[in-house]
Amino acid sequence: MRERPVSPKPSGFDNEAYIRAQTVSILERVKHFQEKLYIEFGGKIMFDYHAARVLPGFDPNVKMRLLQELKDNIDVILCVNAGDIERRKMRADFGISYDSDALKTIDDFWEWGIGITAVVITRYQEQPQATSFMHKLGRNGIRVYTHGFTRGYPTDVDLIVSDRGYGANPYIETSRPIVVVTGPGPGSGKLATCLNNLYHEYKKGVKAGYAKFETFPIWDLPLSHKVNAAYEAATVDMKDVVQIDHHHLEAYNIRTVNYNRDIEAFPLLRRILEKITGEESMYKSPTDMGVNRASTGIVDDAVITEASHQEIIRRYFRCAVEYAMGLVDREAVDRMELIMKKENATEEDRVVVMPARQAAL
């Protein structure tokens, strides 16, 4: 008996349109700063399966394809938090530690024809595991820097932006106009690394700039869009909440969205940038800082809405499993249940649930 052909899943995302728009956005920001641009890459540069699930058709490695378009103009700095190395923090999607993920990232970049310019071990306090990792990188010919805690952060801007603050950490040598700063996960020290080098650039007379590249939340989709709700579900353990960017609303009378941590941190970040540059910042909001153009790739809103609905439920089940394993606390489960209620999502909306329950009887 011949098997029926499997119908292809509907696509809601155009990678080529996205790459074109995203490349233009980055190059326009580079042109504004003229000499050098540090871009903090949030989220996953490679193997972004969350994006592929909520944006059907999205290539999990499309951001690497984007970097390939720019590779003659970029340096890449990889940040790893010394505390994460010491705690043997794991990357959930691959089941490997953050230091192993850093080595994997270096190899993966090389496979795409892009070298890692340097690795920075952030929040370094001579932790034994972090020191061992640093030596391992050095033996493999990789340039390694260490950055300690920034003195004065977050309250004393005058101390932060001084030779005793950012100036106490070494300058990371780069030579190209775009510097991509990335890391294996949140808290890896990407922003601090950007600002450290920005401080040194201005000391050298180089008028460099800072921008942020982060796929989610998608700033020009409505606050209530399920893609943004799925982002909250994906970061439930970090307590991220998608909100209206009130800084942007006040400056331009335009409603955009961002997540709570960036909105709360913006006034301090703007003050630091203005202290470094000695000029009023061009950025009036955290949305201004971003160069994300993910919405330009969306070609079927109904497809991505349904996919995001399914992802919320998938995250709900995953959170329940992680709670049973002791990986998240009860508060994360409660937050996940609230997201399910807010989105009118039920366990049975996931098509595999009823057959799985029947099979378990």
C-alpha positions as a Markdown table, in Angstrom:
| # | Residue | x | y | z |
|---|---|---|---|---|
| 1 | Met | 0.0 | 0.0 | 0.0 |
| 2 | Arg | 1.4 | 3.3 | -1.1 |
| 3 | Glu | 1.9 | 6.0 | 1.6 |
| 4 | Arg | 0.1 | 9.2 | 1.2 |
| 5 | Pro | 2.5 | 12.1 | 0.6 |
| 6 | Val | 2.8 | 14.4 | 3.6 |
| 7 | Ser | 1.5 | 17.9 | 2.9 |
| 8 | Pro | 4.1 | 20.6 | 3.4 |
| 9 | Lys | 3.4 | 22.8 | 6.4 |
| 10 | Pro | 2.2 | 26.3 | 5.5 |
| 11 | Ser | 4.9 | 29.0 | 5.6 |
| 12 | Gly | 4.3 | 32.4 | 7.1 |
| 13 | Phe | 7.8 | 33.8 | 6.8 |
| 14 | Asp | 10.0 | 35.0 | 3.8 |
| 15 | Asn | 13.7 | 34.7 | 4.7 |
| 16 | Glu | 14.9 | 36.5 | 1.6 |
| 17 | Ala | 12.8 | 39.6 | 2.3 |
| 18 | Tyr | 13.9 | 39.5 | 5.9 |
| 19 | Ile | 17.6 | 39.3 | 5.0 |
| 20 | Arg | 17.3 | 42.2 | 2.5 |
| 21 | Ala | 15.5 | 44.5 | 5.0 |
| 22 | Gln | 17.8 | 43.5 | 7.9 |
| 23 | Thr | 21.0 | 44.1 | 5.9 |
| 24 | Val | 19.8 | 47.6 | 4.9 |
| 25 | Ser | 18.8 | 48.4 | 8.5 |
| 26 | Ile | 22.2 | 47.4 | 9.9 |
| 27 | Leu | 24.2 | 49.3 | 7.2 |
| 28 | Glu | 22.1 | 52.4 | 7.7 |
| 29 | Arg | 22.9 | 52.4 | 11.4 |
| 30 | Val | 26.6 | 51.9 | 10.6 |
| 31 | Lys | 26.5 | 54.8 | 8.2 |
| 32 | His | 25.1 | 57.0 | 11.0 |
| 33 | Phe | 28.1 | 56.3 | 13.3 |
| 34 | Gln | 30.5 | 56.4 | 10.4 |
| 35 | Glu | 33.5 | 54.8 | 12.1 |
| 36 | Lys | 32.4 | 51.7 | 14.0 |
| 37 | Leu | 29.2 | 50.1 | 15.3 |
| 38 | Tyr | 29.0 | 47.6 | 18.2 |
| 39 | Ile | 25.9 | 45.4 | 17.8 |
| 40 | Glu | 24.7 | 43.4 | 20.8 |
| 41 | Phe | 23.1 | 40.3 | 19.4 |
| 42 | Gly | 20.5 | 39.0 | 21.8 |
| 43 | Gly | 18.9 | 35.6 | 21.5 |
| 44 | Lys | 20.4 | 32.8 | 19.4 |
| 45 | Ile | 22.4 | 33.6 | 16.3 |
| 46 | Met | 22.3 | 29.9 | 15.2 |
| 47 | Phe | 19.8 | 27.1 | 15.7 |
| 48 | Asp | 17.0 | 29.5 | 16.6 |
| 49 | Tyr | 14.3 | 26.9 | 16.9 |
| 50 | His | 11.9 | 29.1 | 18.9 |
| 51 | Ala | 11.8 | 31.5 | 16.0 |
| 52 | Ala | 11.3 | 28.7 | 13.5 |
| 53 | Arg | 8.4 | 27.4 | 15.6 |
| 54 | Val | 6.5 | 30.7 | 15.9 |
| 55 | Leu | 7.4 | 32.0 | 12.4 |
| 56 | Pro | 6.9 | 28.9 | 10.2 |
| 57 | Gly | 9.3 | 29.2 | 7.3 |
| 58 | Phe | 11.9 | 31.0 | 9.3 |
| 59 | Asp | 15.4 | 29.4 | 8.7 |
| 60 | Pro | 16.9 | 28.7 | 12.2 |
| 61 | Asn | 20.2 | 29.9 | 10.8 |
| 62 | Val | 19.0 | 32.9 | 8.8 |
| 63 | Lys | 21.0 | 35.3 | 11.1 |
| 64 | Met | 24.2 | 33.5 | 10.1 |
| 65 | Arg | 23.2 | 33.9 | 6.4 |
| 66 | Leu | 22.8 | 37.6 | 7.3 |
| 67 | Leu | 26.3 | 37.8 | 8.8 |
| 68 | Gln | 27.7 | 36.0 | 5.8 |
| 69 | Glu | 26.4 | 38.9 | 3.7 |
| 70 | Leu | 28.4 | 41.3 | 5.9 |
| 71 | Lys | 31.3 | 39.1 | 6.8 |
| 72 | Asp | 34.0 | 41.2 | 5.1 |
| 73 | Asn | 32.9 | 44.1 | 7.4 |
| 74 | Ile | 32.5 | 42.3 | 10.8 |
| 75 | Asp | 34.5 | 41.2 | 13.8 |
| 76 | Val | 32.8 | 38.9 | 16.3 |
| 77 | Ile | 33.3 | 39.0 | 20.1 |
| 78 | Leu | 31.9 | 36.0 | 22.1 |
| 79 | Cys | 31.0 | 36.7 | 25.8 |
| 80 | Val | 30.8 | 33.9 | 28.4 |
| 81 | Asn | 30.0 | 34.6 | 32.0 |
| 82 | Ala | 32.6 | 33.2 | 34.4 |
| 83 | Gly | 29.9 | 32.4 | 36.9 |
| 84 | Asp | 28.0 | 30.3 | 34.4 |
| 85 | Ile | 31.1 | 28.3 | 33.7 |
| 86 | Glu | 31.7 | 27.8 | 37.4 |
| 87 | Arg | 28.1 | 26.6 | 38.0 |
| 88 | Arg | 28.2 | 24.4 | 34.9 |
| 89 | Lys | 25.1 | 26.2 | 33.6 |
| 90 | Met | 23.4 | 24.2 | 30.9 |
| 91 | Arg | 21.9 | 25.3 | 27.5 |
| 92 | Ala | 18.5 | 23.6 | 27.6 |
| 93 | Asp | 18.0 | 23.1 | 23.9 |
| 94 | Phe | 21.3 | 21.2 | 23.4 |
| 95 | Gly | 21.9 | 19.8 | 26.9 |
| 96 | Ile | 25.5 | 21.1 | 27.0 |
| 97 | Ser | 27.2 | 23.4 | 29.4 |
| 98 | Tyr | 27.8 | 27.1 | 28.4 |
| 99 | Asp | 31.5 | 26.7 | 28.1 |
| 100 | Ser | 31.0 | 23.7 | 25.8 |
| 101 | Asp | 28.5 | 25.7 | 23.9 |
| 102 | Ala | 31.1 | 28.5 | 23.5 |
| 103 | Leu | 33.5 | 26.0 | 21.9 |
| 104 | Lys | 30.7 | 24.7 | 19.7 |
| 105 | Thr | 29.8 | 28.3 | 18.6 |
| 106 | Ile | 33.4 | 29.0 | 17.6 |
| 107 | Asp | 33.4 | 25.8 | 15.5 |
| 108 | Asp | 30.0 | 26.6 | 14.0 |
| 109 | Phe | 31.1 | 30.1 | 13.0 |
| 110 | Trp | 34.2 | 28.7 | 11.3 |
| 111 | Glu | 31.9 | 26.4 | 9.3 |
| 112 | Trp | 30.1 | 29.4 | 8.1 |
| 113 | Gly | 33.4 | 31.0 | 7.1 |
| 114 | Ile | 33.4 | 33.6 | 9.9 |
| 115 | Gly | 36.1 | 33.6 | 12.6 |
| 116 | Ile | 35.6 | 34.6 | 16.2 |
| 117 | Thr | 37.8 | 37.6 | 16.8 |
| 118 | Ala | 38.0 | 37.2 | 20.6 |
| 119 | Val | 36.4 | 35.5 | 23.6 |
| 120 | Val | 35.7 | 37.6 | 26.7 |
| 121 | Ile | 35.2 | 35.9 | 30.0 |
| 122 | Thr | 33.0 | 38.4 | 31.9 |
| 123 | Arg | 32.6 | 38.9 | 35.6 |
| 124 | Tyr | 35.9 | 37.1 | 36.0 |
| 125 | Gln | 37.2 | 36.7 | 39.6 |
| 126 | Glu | 39.8 | 34.0 | 39.0 |
| 127 | Gln | 37.2 | 31.2 | 39.3 |
| 128 | Pro | 39.0 | 27.9 | 38.8 |
| 129 | Gln | 36.8 | 26.5 | 36.1 |
| 130 | Ala | 36.8 | 29.8 | 34.2 |
| 131 | Thr | 40.5 | 30.0 | 34.4 |
| 132 | Ser | 40.8 | 26.5 | 33.1 |
| 133 | Phe | 38.5 | 27.4 | 30.2 |
| 134 | Met | 40.6 | 30.5 | 29.4 |
| 135 | His | 43.7 | 28.4 | 29.2 |
| 136 | Lys | 42.0 | 25.8 | 26.9 |
| 137 | Leu | 41.0 | 28.6 | 24.5 |
| 138 | Gly | 44.5 | 30.1 | 24.6 |
| 139 | Arg | 46.0 | 26.7 | 23.7 |
| 140 | Asn | 43.7 | 26.6 | 20.7 |
| 141 | Gly | 45.0 | 29.9 | 19.4 |
| 142 | Ile | 41.9 | 31.9 | 20.4 |
| 143 | Arg | 42.4 | 35.4 | 21.8 |
| 144 | Val | 40.9 | 35.6 | 25.3 |
| 145 | Tyr | 40.2 | 38.6 | 27.5 |
| 146 | Thr | 38.8 | 38.8 | 31.0 |
| 147 | His | 36.5 | 41.5 | 32.3 |
| 148 | Gly | 35.7 | 42.0 | 36.0 |
| 149 | Phe | 32.7 | 43.6 | 37.6 |
| 150 | Thr | 32.2 | 47.3 | 36.6 |
| 151 | Arg | 32.8 | 49.5 | 39.6 |
| 152 | Gly | 29.9 | 51.8 | 40.4 |
| 153 | Tyr | 27.4 | 49.9 | 38.4 |
| 154 | Pro | 24.5 | 50.6 | 38.3 |
| 155 | Thr | 24.2 | 53.7 | 40.5 |
| 156 | Asp | 27.3 | 55.8 | 40.0 |
| 157 | Val | 27.6 | 56.8 | 36.3 |
| 158 | Asp | 30.6 | 59.0 | 36.9 |
| 159 | Leu | 32.5 | 56.0 | 38.3 |
| 160 | Ile | 31.2 | 53.6 | 35.7 |
| 161 | Val | 32.4 | 55.8 | 32.9 |
| 162 | Ser | 35.9 | 56.3 | 34.1 |
| 163 | Asp | 39.3 | 54.7 | 34.1 |
| 164 | Arg | 38.3 | 53.0 | 37.4 |
| 165 | Gly | 35.1 | 51.7 | 35.8 |
| 166 | Tyr | 35.0 | 50.6 | 32.2 |
| 167 | Gly | 38.6 | 51.7 | 31.8 |
| 168 | Ala | 39.7 | 49.1 | 34.3 |
| 169 | Asn | 38.9 | 46.3 | 31.8 |
| 170 | Pro | 41.1 | 45.8 | 28.8 |
| 171 | Tyr | 40.2 | 47.1 | 25.3 |
| 172 | Ile | 39.3 | 44.3 | 22.9 |
| 173 | Glu | 41.2 | 44.8 | 19.6 |
| 174 | Thr | 39.0 | 44.9 | 16.5 |
| 175 | Ser | 39.6 | 46.2 | 13.0 |
| 176 | Arg | 36.4 | 46.2 | 11.1 |
| 177 | Pro | 33.5 | 48.7 | 11.1 |
| 178 | Ile | 30.8 | 46.3 | 12.5 |
| 179 | Val | 31.5 | 44.4 | 15.8 |
| 180 | Val | 29.0 | 41.7 | 16.6 |
| 181 | Val | 28.9 | 40.9 | 20.3 |
| 182 | Thr | 27.2 | 37.7 | 21.2 |
| 183 | Gly | 27.0 | 35.0 | 23.9 |
| 184 | Pro | 25.5 | 31.7 | 24.7 |
| 185 | Gly | 22.6 | 33.0 | 26.8 |
| 186 | Pro | 21.2 | 35.9 | 28.9 |
| 187 | Gly | 23.5 | 37.4 | 31.5 |
| 188 | Ser | 26.7 | 36.7 | 29.4 |
| 189 | Gly | 27.9 | 40.3 | 29.6 |
| 190 | Lys | 27.2 | 41.4 | 26.0 |
| 191 | Leu | 26.0 | 44.9 | 26.9 |
| 192 | Ala | 28.8 | 45.6 | 29.4 |
| 193 | Thr | 31.4 | 44.4 | 26.8 |
| 194 | Cys | 29.9 | 46.8 | 24.2 |
| 195 | Leu | 30.0 | 49.7 | 26.6 |
| 196 | Asn | 33.6 | 48.8 | 27.8 |
| 197 | Asn | 34.9 | 48.9 | 24.3 |
| 198 | Leu | 32.8 | 52.0 | 23.4 |
| 199 | Tyr | 34.5 | 53.8 | 26.3 |
| 200 | His | 38.0 | 52.9 | 25.1 |
| 201 | Glu | 37.1 | 53.9 | 21.5 |
| 202 | Tyr | 36.1 | 57.4 | 22.6 |
| 203 | Lys | 39.3 | 57.6 | 24.6 |
| 204 | Lys | 41.1 | 56.8 | 21.4 |
| 205 | Gly | 39.1 | 59.4 | 19.5 |
| 206 | Val | 37.0 | 56.9 | 17.6 |
| 207 | Lys | 33.3 | 57.9 | 17.4 |
| 208 | Ala | 31.8 | 54.5 | 17.6 |
| 209 | Gly | 28.1 | 53.6 | 18.3 |
| 210 | Tyr | 25.9 | 51.0 | 19.9 |
| 211 | Ala | 22.8 | 49.1 | 18.6 |
| 212 | Lys | 20.9 | 46.1 | 19.6 |
| 213 | Phe | 19.7 | 43.2 | 17.5 |
| 214 | Glu | 17.1 | 41.0 | 19.1 |
| 215 | Thr | 14.4 | 39.1 | 17.2 |
| 216 | Phe | 11.8 | 39.0 | 20.0 |
| 217 | Pro | 9.6 | 40.7 | 21.0 |
| 218 | Ile | 8.8 | 42.0 | 17.6 |
| 219 | Trp | 8.6 | 45.7 | 18.2 |
| 220 | Asp | 6.1 | 46.7 | 15.5 |
| 221 | Leu | 3.6 | 43.9 | 16.1 |
| 222 | Pro | 0.7 | 44.7 | 18.5 |
| 223 | Leu | 1.2 | 44.1 | 22.2 |
| 224 | Ser | -1.5 | 41.4 | 22.2 |
| 225 | His | 0.0 | 39.5 | 19.2 |
| 226 | Lys | 0.5 | 35.8 | 20.0 |
| 227 | Val | 4.1 | 36.0 | 18.7 |
| 228 | Asn | 4.9 | 38.3 | 21.6 |
| 229 | Ala | 2.9 | 36.2 | 24.0 |
| 230 | Ala | 5.0 | 33.2 | 22.9 |
| 231 | Tyr | 8.1 | 35.2 | 23.8 |
| 232 | Glu | 6.8 | 35.7 | 27.3 |
| 233 | Ala | 6.1 | 32.0 | 27.5 |
| 234 | Ala | 9.7 | 31.2 | 26.4 |
| 235 | Thr | 11.2 | 33.5 | 29.0 |
| 236 | Val | 8.8 | 32.7 | 31.9 |
| 237 | Asp | 11.7 | 31.8 | 34.2 |
| 238 | Met | 13.2 | 35.2 | 33.6 |
| 239 | Lys | 9.9 | 37.0 | 34.3 |
| 240 | Asp | 10.1 | 38.9 | 31.0 |
| 241 | Val | 6.9 | 40.9 | 30.2 |
| 242 | Val | 6.1 | 42.5 | 26.9 |
| 243 | Gln | 5.0 | 46.1 | 27.4 |
| 244 | Ile | 4.3 | 49.2 | 25.5 |
| 245 | Asp | 7.6 | 51.1 | 25.2 |
| 246 | His | 6.4 | 54.3 | 27.0 |
| 247 | His | 9.7 | 56.1 | 26.2 |
| 248 | His | 9.0 | 55.7 | 22.4 |
| 249 | Leu | 5.3 | 56.7 | 22.9 |
| 250 | Glu | 6.3 | 59.8 | 24.7 |
| 251 | Ala | 9.0 | 60.8 | 22.2 |
| 252 | Tyr | 7.1 | 60.0 | 18.9 |
| 253 | Asn | 3.5 | 59.3 | 19.9 |
| 254 | Ile | 3.9 | 55.8 | 18.3 |
| 255 | Arg | 3.0 | 52.6 | 20.0 |
| 256 | Thr | 5.8 | 50.0 | 19.9 |
| 257 | Val | 6.6 | 47.1 | 22.2 |
| 258 | Asn | 9.6 | 46.0 | 24.1 |
| 259 | Tyr | 10.3 | 43.8 | 27.2 |
| 260 | Asn | 10.3 | 45.1 | 30.7 |
| 261 | Arg | 14.0 | 44.8 | 31.4 |
| 262 | Asp | 15.0 | 46.9 | 28.5 |
| 263 | Ile | 12.4 | 49.5 | 29.2 |
| 264 | Glu | 13.4 | 49.8 | 32.8 |
| 265 | Ala | 17.2 | 49.9 | 32.0 |
| 266 | Phe | 16.9 | 52.5 | 29.2 |
| 267 | Pro | 17.3 | 55.7 | 31.3 |
| 268 | Leu | 20.5 | 54.4 | 32.9 |
| 269 | Leu | 21.8 | 53.1 | 29.5 |
| 270 | Arg | 21.1 | 56.4 | 27.8 |
| 271 | Arg | 22.9 | 58.3 | 30.6 |
| 272 | Ile | 25.9 | 56.0 | 30.3 |
| 273 | Leu | 26.0 | 56.5 | 26.5 |
| 274 | Glu | 25.8 | 60.3 | 26.8 |
| 275 | Lys | 28.6 | 60.2 | 29.4 |
| 276 | Ile | 30.8 | 58.2 | 27.1 |
| 277 | Thr | 30.2 | 60.3 | 24.0 |
| 278 | Gly | 29.8 | 63.7 | 25.6 |
| 279 | Glu | 26.8 | 64.3 | 23.4 |
| 280 | Glu | 23.0 | 63.9 | 23.6 |
| 281 | Ser | 22.0 | 60.4 | 22.5 |
| 282 | Met | 20.2 | 59.9 | 19.2 |
| 283 | Tyr | 18.2 | 57.2 | 21.1 |
| 284 | Lys | 14.9 | 58.4 | 22.6 |
| 285 | Ser | 13.8 | 54.8 | 23.5 |
| 286 | Pro | 15.0 | 51.2 | 23.7 |
| 287 | Thr | 13.0 | 50.6 | 20.5 |
| 288 | Asp | 15.3 | 53.3 | 18.8 |
| 289 | Met | 18.3 | 51.2 | 19.8 |
| 290 | Gly | 17.1 | 48.1 | 17.9 |
| 291 | Val | 17.8 | 47.2 | 14.3 |
| 292 | Asn | 15.3 | 44.3 | 14.2 |
| 293 | Arg | 13.3 | 44.0 | 11.0 |
| 294 | Ala | 11.7 | 40.6 | 11.6 |
| 295 | Ser | 8.2 | 41.8 | 10.7 |
| 296 | Thr | 9.3 | 42.4 | 7.1 |
| 297 | Gly | 9.6 | 38.7 | 6.7 |
| 298 | Ile | 6.0 | 37.9 | 7.8 |
| 299 | Val | 3.8 | 37.0 | 4.9 |
| 300 | Asp | 0.9 | 35.2 | 6.5 |
| 301 | Asp | -0.2 | 36.5 | 9.9 |
| 302 | Ala | -2.8 | 33.7 | 10.4 |
| 303 | Val | -0.1 | 31.0 | 10.1 |
| 304 | Ile | 2.3 | 32.6 | 12.6 |
| 305 | Thr | -0.6 | 33.4 | 15.0 |
| 306 | Glu | -1.6 | 29.7 | 15.1 |
| 307 | Ala | 2.0 | 28.5 | 15.3 |
| 308 | Ser | 2.6 | 30.9 | 18.3 |
| 309 | His | -0.6 | 29.6 | 20.0 |
| 310 | Gln | 0.8 | 26.1 | 19.7 |
| 311 | Glu | 4.2 | 27.2 | 21.0 |
| 312 | Ile | 2.6 | 28.7 | 24.1 |
| 313 | Ile | 1.0 | 25.3 | 24.9 |
| 314 | Arg | 4.2 | 23.5 | 24.2 |
| 315 | Arg | 6.0 | 25.8 | 26.6 |
| 316 | Tyr | 3.3 | 25.2 | 29.2 |
| 317 | Phe | 4.0 | 21.5 | 29.1 |
| 318 | Arg | 7.7 | 22.0 | 29.1 |
| 319 | Cys | 7.5 | 24.3 | 32.2 |
| 320 | Ala | 5.5 | 21.6 | 34.0 |
| 321 | Val | 8.1 | 19.0 | 33.2 |
| 322 | Glu | 10.9 | 21.3 | 34.4 |
| 323 | Tyr | 9.1 | 22.0 | 37.6 |
| 324 | Ala | 8.8 | 18.3 | 38.3 |
| 325 | Met | 12.5 | 18.0 | 37.6 |
| 326 | Gly | 13.3 | 20.8 | 40.0 |
| 327 | Leu | 14.6 | 23.1 | 37.3 |
| 328 | Val | 12.1 | 25.9 | 37.8 |
| 329 | Asp | 10.1 | 27.2 | 40.8 |
| 330 | Arg | 6.4 | 27.2 | 41.4 |
| 331 | Glu | 6.2 | 30.9 | 40.4 |
| 332 | Ala | 7.3 | 30.0 | 36.8 |
| 333 | Val | 4.5 | 27.5 | 36.6 |
| 334 | Asp | 1.9 | 30.0 | 37.9 |
| 335 | Arg | 3.1 | 32.6 | 35.4 |
| 336 | Met | 2.8 | 30.1 | 32.6 |
| 337 | Glu | -0.7 | 29.2 | 33.7 |
| 338 | Leu | -1.6 | 32.9 | 33.6 |
| 339 | Ile | -0.3 | 33.2 | 30.0 |
| 340 | Met | -2.4 | 30.2 | 29.0 |
| 341 | Lys | -5.5 | 31.8 | 30.4 |
| 342 | Lys | -4.8 | 35.2 | 28.9 |
| 343 | Glu | -4.3 | 33.6 | 25.5 |
| 344 | Asn | -7.4 | 31.4 | 25.9 |
| 345 | Ala | -5.2 | 28.4 | 25.3 |
| 346 | Thr | -6.1 | 24.9 | 26.5 |
| 347 | Glu | -4.0 | 21.7 | 26.7 |
| 348 | Glu | -6.3 | 20.0 | 24.2 |
| 349 | Asp | -5.6 | 22.7 | 21.6 |
| 350 | Arg | -2.4 | 20.8 | 21.0 |
| 351 | Val | -3.3 | 18.1 | 18.6 |
| 352 | Val | -1.0 | 15.5 | 20.0 |
| 353 | Val | -2.4 | 15.7 | 23.5 |
| 354 | Met | -5.5 | 13.5 | 23.2 |
| 355 | Pro | -3.8 | 10.7 | 21.3 |
| 356 | Ala | -0.9 | 10.8 | 23.8 |
| 357 | Arg | -3.4 | 10.5 | 26.7 |
| 358 | Gln | -5.2 | 7.6 | 25.0 |
| 359 | Ala | -1.9 | 5.8 | 24.4 |
| 360 | Ala | -1.0 | 6.3 | 28.1 |
| 361 | Leu | -4.1 | 4.5 | 29.3 |
